[in-house]
Amino acid sequence: MKMGKKAILVALTAVTTVAMTAAALAQGGGGRRPNPDQTAASFRQALMTVISGTAVPLLLMQRGRVPYSAATVTKNARNLVTLAGMIPDAFEHDTSSATGIKTMALPVVWQNHDEFLMTAGELRTRAEALEKAARGGSEDDVKSAIMNVGAVCNQCHMKFRQSPPGEGGGGGGGR
Ligand code: HEC
């Protein structure tokens, strides 16, 4: 009885060791290690891409380019609240002195981090106001709440993001 249990334990330990070794090999043995600066930059850019994909339909609605839909506004505003809440973590890793990575984030993101975080918080607050407007407000209320959201995209890009080549200012937020 006792020996049986012990034998099982030994076997389990062996299996676990093999599994852990395999995982370690899979991580370390595949050639180049991922560059943590590029990983951080890619992550925050992916977040911005999703934020943009969520906000742009609303900005088009605000401009009358697509039909108004309160249901879409409610859903996208709620998603924007969550996505805006992810900005602080996504920009925690300071890449201001990293070289050879693809990024448009200016060093001032980390030099003036409190203001950056406040601007991210402002996006969240305005997305919350938009969600509220979409539930109870008039179409005009909703449209001005969408404008407020778009304005904070631009505000942050003007200060914290390099302007894309050929564009004068903060890049319209949507692109
Ligand atoms: C708190 C600041 C801040 C706010 C608010 C913000 N952005 Fe950004 N955004 C940035 C920074 C910084 C970058 C550059 C990231 C990089 O290249 O590493 C960026 C990049 C982008 C990009 C390019 C992503 C890529 O693939 O390179 C898009 C698109 C974008 N933002 C859209 C938006 C939209 C739309 C909003 C508003 C709904 C918004 N952003 C709100 C700071 C902000």
Residues whose N, C-alpha, C, O or C-beta is under 5 A from the ligand:
A	BS01	HEC	A41 Q45 M48 T49 I51 S52 A55 K102 T103 M104 A105 F116 T119 A120 L123 V149 V152 C153 C156 H157 F160 R161 G173 G174 R175
